[in-house]
């Protein structure tokens, strides 16, 4: 997801209980967002990062898996917030988010 700074779009996406949007400005942050927080939406600020950094961030995000382990408890707690409004879960949502990001990546 993209917006000028990335802040607005990340706030808007995180309003849904099944979304864990991470605003990143470096590929390493995209990787950590997936590894440690099981982020399923990548938010980028088009005015704040270069096209190359955006592409690298998307590639890292799409190629990184959630580590689970010590991070799972935190993700489970976040998932419980507003759970009654969630209608997509688990792998289906991650797949949907990745398809959306790939679409944005192709536009870059």
C-alpha positions as CSV (number, residue, x, y, z in Angstrom):
1,X,0.0,0.0,0.0
2,X,1.4,3.4,-0.9
3,X,0.6,7.0,0.0
4,X,2.7,10.2,0.2
5,X,4.3,9.4,3.5
6,X,2.9,5.9,4.0
7,X,1.5,7.0,7.4
8,X,-2.1,7.5,6.3
9,X,-2.4,4.3,4.4
10,X,-0.9,2.3,7.2
11,X,-3.4,3.8,9.7
12,X,-6.2,3.2,7.3
13,X,-5.2,-0.5,6.7
14,X,-4.6,-1.2,10.4
15,X,-8.3,-0.3,11.2
16,X,-9.1,-3.8,10.1
17,X,-8.4,-6.5,12.8
18,X,-7.1,-8.9,10.2
19,X,-4.5,-6.5,8.9
20,X,-1.0,-6.0,10.2
21,X,0.3,-3.2,8.1
22,X,4.0,-2.2,8.6
23,X,5.3,1.2,7.4
24,X,8.8,0.7,6.3
25,X,11.5,2.8,4.6
26,X,14.3,0.2,4.3
27,X,14.4,-3.4,3.0
28,X,15.7,-4.6,6.4
29,X,12.6,-3.2,8.1
30,X,10.3,-5.0,5.6
31,X,12.1,-8.3,6.4
32,X,11.8,-7.8,10.1
33,X,8.1,-6.8,9.8
34,X,7.5,-10.2,8.3
35,X,9.9,-12.2,10.5
36,X,8.9,-10.8,13.9
37,X,5.4,-9.3,13.4
38,X,3.8,-11.4,10.7
39,X,3.0,-8.2,8.8
40,X,0.6,-9.0,5.9
41,X,0.5,-5.5,4.3
42,X,3.5,-3.4,3.4
43,X,3.1,0.4,3.6
44,X,5.5,2.6,1.7
45,X,5.8,6.4,1.5
46,X,6.4,7.3,-2.1
47,X,7.7,10.8,-1.2
48,X,10.2,9.5,1.3
49,X,11.9,6.5,-0.4
50,X,13.4,5.9,-3.8
51,X,11.9,3.6,-6.3
52,X,14.8,1.2,-5.9
53,X,14.4,1.1,-2.1
54,X,10.7,0.4,-2.6
55,X,11.4,-2.5,-5.0
56,X,14.0,-4.0,-2.6
57,X,11.6,-3.6,0.3
58,X,8.8,-5.4,-1.6
59,X,11.2,-8.2,-2.6
60,X,12.3,-8.7,1.0
61,X,8.7,-8.6,2.2
62,X,7.5,-11.1,-0.3
63,X,10.4,-13.5,0.2
64,X,10.4,-13.5,4.0
65,X,8.4,-15.9,6.2
66,X,7.2,-15.3,9.7
67,X,9.5,-16.9,12.3
68,X,6.9,-17.7,14.9
69,X,8.5,-18.9,18.1
70,X,8.9,-16.1,20.6
71,X,7.0,-13.7,18.4
72,X,3.9,-15.8,18.0
73,X,2.4,-14.8,21.4
74,X,2.5,-11.1,20.5
75,X,0.9,-11.8,17.1
76,X,-1.8,-13.9,18.7
77,X,-2.6,-11.1,21.1
78,X,-2.9,-8.6,18.3
79,X,-5.1,-11.0,16.4
80,X,-7.5,-11.2,19.3
81,X,-8.2,-7.4,19.1
82,X,-11.4,-7.0,17.1
83,X,-11.5,-10.6,16.1
84,X,-15.2,-10.7,15.7
85,X,-14.9,-8.3,12.6
86,X,-12.3,-10.5,10.9
87,X,-13.5,-12.4,7.8
88,X,-10.2,-13.5,6.3
89,X,-7.5,-15.3,8.3
90,X,-4.2,-16.9,8.2
91,X,-2.6,-17.9,4.9
92,X,-5.5,-16.6,2.8
93,X,-5.0,-13.1,4.0
94,X,-1.3,-13.2,3.5
95,X,-1.8,-14.5,0.0
96,X,-4.2,-11.7,-0.7
97,X,-1.9,-9.1,0.7
98,X,1.1,-10.4,-1.3
99,X,-1.0,-10.3,-4.5
100,X,-1.9,-6.7,-3.8
101,X,1.8,-5.8,-3.2
102,X,2.9,-7.6,-6.3
103,X,0.4,-5.4,-8.2
104,X,1.9,-2.3,-6.7
105,X,5.4,-3.6,-7.4
106,X,4.6,-4.0,-11.1
107,X,3.5,-0.3,-11.2
108,X,6.9,0.9,-9.9
